[in-house]
Amino acid sequence: MTQAPGKRTARPGAVLGLTAALSLSVAACGGNLSGGAAGGEFPSGPITIAVGQDPGGSTDLIARALAEGLTDDLGVAAPVVNTPGANGALAANEVAGQEPDGQNLLLVNASLTAITPLAVSEDEAVAIDDFEVVAGISRDDYVLVSSPASGLETLADLEDAGDDLKFGTTGVGTGSQLAQELLFNQAGISGTAVPFNSGAPTLTAVLGDQVDVAAIQLGEAIGQIEAGELNALLTFSAERNEFLEDTPTAVEEGYEVEVAQYRALVAPSGTPDDVLERLREACEAAFATEQYRAFNEDNLLTAHEIPGDQVVEEWTSSLESYRSMTEEYGIDLGGSQ
């Protein structure tokens, strides 16, 4: 689903209000159905949503916004629990080992299953097939940014720089790293990846000229872009982002680089069909609320509310496509950096 064109900035106050409201939510009664692994009612109590990233980041905020809608529809609290580490693999493995009764869910980034497997061993890789997908949620585009002091305002400036550039990434095996590795290789730009552990420190590194450029999710960088504190060189979406209409895409510049962050809600493998269907109904109800739609707009997120089987198909296809491209260009995402 595509939102109406327009340029908006994230409103921190709205996000803080949402988080505060959620933290005060309590379990209510109603909305139960007969089912679950033990044949009891669902939901039987609070539904925990795990997030493999730090509080305050895009994934965490999306989880909290969705949790509020689930609480309203299911009648139980939906606390968000953050277990950051390994690009989200720690939280994913923890949820995968939970009882498949629908009471423990995971808000997962596509990069964990479509990109990180290219940077870690087979034993460490997380597959989307390891879970039951409740629903796809939204898309978050990456934007390549630089500080005004760098003198880098366009892709042509990067191509003409000559020196070995430092490009900041939000972590090893992330979409931020993959997008820049592909662009630099295809454009013949000499560069060295400098990994951080999330978007916030990466953004700080660009603002402080510790790195020359970085690929950051648009919602995390738009404030500085609009304030003139960052240059937006290009995005990595298939088409121009509606919130950065004057910024070209890598595709427009002649390079085959389409990388975005998608997210989905998943449950442990083996979760009963009736429980999954009830969760899907609750997600649809949450997506339809004015409050959730406003959250997407405020945080520059494009709705991508698709069925679980389509999520599996898209993310699996992306993994194979990215694997082919990294092999073609000799890119080692897990190399020493």
GIJOCOR-V82417 format. One record per helix or strand of 2 or more residues. SS is the DSSP state (~ for helix, > for strand). FROM is the first residue (numbers start at 1). LEN is the number of residues. If there is no record, write none. Layout:
{{SS:FROM:LEN} {SS:FROM:LEN}}
This chain:
{{~:12:12} {>:33:2} {>:41:2} {>:48:4} {~:58:17} {>:80:3} {~:86:11} {>:104:6} {~:110:5} {~:116:3} {~:128:3} {>:131:16} {~:148:3} {~:155:6} {>:165:5} {~:175:13} {>:191:5} {~:199:9} {>:213:5} {~:218:9} {>:231:5} {>:260:9} {~:273:15} {~:290:9} {>:302:2} {~:308:22}}
